[in-house]
Amino acid sequence: MSQPQNHQPSASFYNLCELFERLANTRGTDLKKRLFQRYLHDWRHHFGYDFYDAMRLFLPHLDRRRFNMKEIRLARIYTEALGLSRSSRDAIELIKYKQPPTATSPHQKKATGDFPAVAFDVINERSTVLRATRTIHDVNNLLDKISEASGNDKATVNIFKDVLNTYMPLEQKWLIRIILKDLNIGMTDNSVLQVYHPQARERYAHCSNLEKVCKELQDPYLKLNQSTIQLFQAFKPQLGTRDRPKDFSSLLYKGRFYIEEKIDGERIQMHFDRRTKQFMWFSRRTTDYTSMYGGFPDADNLARNVVSCLKADTLILDGEMVAYDPKLDVFLPFGTLKSAAKDKTMDMHKARPCFVVFDIVFCNGTPLPGYALEERLKVLNNVVTEKYGYLNLLGREEKKTTDDVIEALDHAIQIRQEGIIVKNPGSFYEPGARNHTWVKIKPEYMNSSTDNFDLLVVGGSYGTGRRGNKLSQFLCVIRDDRVEDDENPRFISFCMIGTGYTLDELGDFKEAFKDHQPYNPKRQPPWLIHPEYSTEKPDVIMSYKTSLVVEITAAETISSNSWGTGYTLRFPRFVQFRRDKSWKDIMTWSDMLRTMRRQKTRESTSSSFKQQRKKRQRIASTASGPARVQLGLLGSQQGLDTRDIVEASSLFLDMTFYVVTGDDTHPKATLEAMIKENGGTFMQQARNTQYVIAGTENILVQGIIRQGIYDVILPQWIADCVEKQDLIPLQPKYMKYTTKRTQDAFSASIDKWGDSYMQDSTEQSLREVMERMPLNVNDDTRELANEIQERYFQTVHIPGRIFQLVKSYIDDDPPDPNIDINDMDMAWVIKQRAHERLEMASVDLRFRGAEVTRKIEDGITHVISDENDMERIPRLIKAFKNGPLPHFVTTEWVDACVLNKTLVNEKGKYL
């Protein structure tokens, strides 16, 4: 098809900005797509089919130009270009764009946290440009100049002086958004590419080259052959899904599936050409890391150490890059990878990068995505040999049942692996896809009692004492994935962390909060959901766009009205920063609900996992298609024939009930008869019903609870009301499920033990309250301290008792104290010094609240050894093989905790 003749050299940039404005103010993906479709049609009619110049501005985050400019640097450049004094109100508005306007602020309606909008207000008051003259071609030339001047502030300021004289304020607003690579118009790259051409999304997943996609697919009516992976051209790798299927039948191929260890590293694809000896390395987001891992095997780099492992002429391998410590023979935490990679000495005794390969997608000129996984693995094993510690081939097991998955995950938890991956052996490789042929399962998905969560820090609270006037506790949120992708994100408060970080890490938190603003519960940002009257409120808050992702661990998830989620974490503790993740990668609302539904206290034996499996099978039966046929078995839901029942009282007059199920003492039919005899009405659905009654839990009860609309009351309330012939006020003891509104009402009138603030106590009510209170029969100090910790110190330690939750085994083998002084050789001295350090660690642990034991028993959380006497570690690991594996640390860990006055992370340094 011939292209239409171009009537103009390029389209107006101002018209594109107007489209951006309309898209940003339009709700609904379909309508946004229609607006973009109309613009695209007009472009092709007036300017031809080459849309690449405009596409670079539509998808700036996919454009390969780098500007190295964030909001603060842009603020300083505009301050200089506008000739503003740095102490002027407008300059301060630009620099402190995240802060809300003050009473003296010239821009009372500024959008707090939105730098382009703040800059627009400042520029608009000074601009003398009255007519739009710049084209999209001009803008791309301008962006090329800005990219070339990157890092040169003087040259960049001169460029922006020209911008101020030639671009209108609205154009500069969107120019800034393009430079920041975030248009915020509510359209994802997938939506834009899908409108541009039906094959554009797939094409980009295979090549990650926006220019190539736009050039190849200029004609909207042209259908190309299926795109495929090419050598030395980055692509988006296939990803595993966290949305675990109800069972693993979808992963079965010829009656089996693969189980692999989930590696805690950075996803890397390696490209290699034997003829030229050239390597290229790309990350999951197609960042080129060739300079880090080596483009040619002629220097001390990873490429030099793995080239001998590769037998094919050309190939592309998919895997995880990790840091490997040859001394400990372990993979180190993810945060150590970059430092290990930058160490160019490649000392065989130092930590170094190691490429763990699990797939091959290209071999000897042939793309392999269309081949089954089992076939690709055969090719992989034929053309790649392992060089342990430099290039490792990831092992896998063939399994058949859900029991096998449970056992594999159990084993992964016991030895502290990150999790497992379950794969379909017959699955094809789909670049850029996230589907159910690869399923990743981490311990937190199965509700381990020591969950780890990736959360976003958006607020901070000032400490007391030694941490006075310093931020020491931090508000963490999850992402609300109920919000559509094309809408602004929303976050829900979840917990506050106050322990686990070192003084250096606390400094990193402080650095992140440089641009904070005071928290006002009555003027919360629109992206945050946190109860206005919560007792857990931060002192300051920061934008989610510039915040930190942290990994934290906790004992369990519990109910709490102090948080937007309605739940919080018990004993949360900081583990590490996740600088490889953004707010888009954190735990979501759906993840939290999945965790809550499956949570139960995990025991160390495999039988506990079998109980979890039974529960999941029950849940699966409610969600799977065929199980819905079983609804016909619920004939008992037809209700009681009440024609022969005579009303004896008006106790339940004008009250409607839905009795879903009864219990062992009060069957459904008996409850319905009691309601009818006392003047009430019962129905067979929840709609238009005042009271929902349920005892035994079944599919209907689970469905009502999931809706979260109705309180679900236990049958005992009906029985007690009838017995006393009085409507007894609802209390927590009568509730099977309580909505948030009712919980709030309870909190205002009843304490946590069920004792009313307003009703007089009776002997019976006191007995009931006392039964609900935990008794300390032996008056054990530790039990009391644990209760105080849980009640008053969930986010910080009890002062002076940082080891309150630690039960430690001291691995001490003291030398003979009665040895003759002439026989005291160096080995004796080393043992004696190790013994003294362990004795001192034991004193530190006891003094600060730990329980210390010299024998192996249940509940041990930490094994303390001396770094110069670790020969018994293998035997100790075997001794714990039948239970959860404790942390193995040295006395250095105890010293670090004492120094930082908190429990520091056990991984890596202290192992």
Summary of the structure (lengths in Angstrom):
residues: 911
radius of gyration: 32.1
end to end distance: 66.6
largest distance: 103.2
contacts: 2738
relative contact order: 0.06
helix: 38%
strand: 19%
